[in-house]
């Protein structure tokens, strides 16, 4: 295996770990909230992380046909809340607000990672996958920030 192929494989394995960590975060956060509509949002985000993992695994397995081409989307609004809110560790006593702030930061980090991978990927299939995943993470960030705006800001 060439050095380049080994590097791509390592990047894809790291991306899978990111998706697994995100999935675990959202499923554990389910235990911290009581409102059904908020649990539905967390389940949806966890499911999307699982789908991302499967797409990355397909690329790692050499199945380029399983990769979704980037769909043309409208501009995703960035509320930029993560850039101004400081996360606290998630503990047993964490509030839903705490969970949302950490989730925002996780989604932003994932978006930044995939955006960097777009610039580094030489293979068109990998670049397409990373563009898709970056857009998905941006949508997740928007969803979490919108939920924060709806639930936290509206309650205050």
QUIRABEL-V193079 format. One record per backbone hydrogen bond with DSSP energy under -0.5 kcal/mol. NH is the residue of the N-H (numbers start at 0). CO is the residue of the C=O. E is the energy in kcal/mol with one decimal. If there is no record, write none. Layout:
# QUIRABEL-V193079
nh->(NH/NH)
co->(CO/CO)
e->(E/E)
This chain:
# QUIRABEL-V193079
nh->(5/6/7/8/9/10/11/12/13/14/15/16/17/18/19/20/21/22/23/24/25/26/27/28/29/30/31/32/32/37/38/39/40/41/42/43/44/45/46/47/48/49/50/51/52/53/54/55/56/57/58/59/60/61/62/63/65/66/76/78/83/84/86/90/93/98/99/100/101/102/103/104/105/106/107/108/109/110/111/112/113/114/115/116/117/118/119/120/126/127/128/129/130/131/132/133/134/135/136/137/138/139/140/141/142/143/144/145/146/147/148/149/150/151/152/153/154/155)
co->(1/2/3/4/5/6/7/8/9/10/11/12/13/14/15/16/17/18/19/20/21/22/23/24/25/27/28/28/29/34/34/35/36/37/38/39/40/41/42/43/44/45/46/47/48/49/50/51/52/53/54/55/56/58/57/61/62/63/74/76/80/80/84/88/90/94/95/96/97/98/99/100/101/102/103/104/105/106/107/108/109/110/111/112/113/114/115/116/122/123/124/125/126/127/128/129/130/131/132/133/134/135/136/137/138/139/140/141/142/143/144/145/146/147/147/148/150/151)
e->(-2.3/-2.2/-2.4/-2.4/-2.3/-2.3/-2.6/-2.4/-2.1/-2.4/-2.2/-1.9/-2.2/-2.2/-2.5/-2.7/-2.4/-2.5/-2.5/-2.6/-2.5/-2.4/-2.5/-2.2/-1.0/-1.1/-1.6/-0.6/-0.9/-0.5/-2.2/-2.4/-1.5/-2.2/-2.7/-2.3/-2.5/-2.4/-2.5/-2.3/-2.0/-2.0/-2.1/-2.2/-2.2/-2.0/-2.0/-2.4/-2.7/-2.1/-1.8/-2.5/-2.2/-1.5/-2.9/-1.5/-1.2/-1.2/-0.6/-0.7/-1.8/-1.4/-0.5/-0.7/-2.1/-2.0/-2.5/-2.3/-2.3/-2.6/-2.6/-2.0/-2.4/-2.7/-2.4/-2.4/-2.4/-2.6/-2.7/-2.4/-2.8/-2.4/-2.0/-2.2/-2.0/-1.4/-1.4/-2.6/-2.6/-2.4/-2.2/-2.8/-2.4/-2.3/-2.9/-2.6/-2.2/-2.3/-2.6/-2.3/-2.1/-2.5/-2.7/-2.3/-2.6/-2.8/-2.9/-2.6/-2.2/-2.5/-2.6/-2.6/-3.3/-2.0/-1.5/-0.8/-0.9/-1.1)
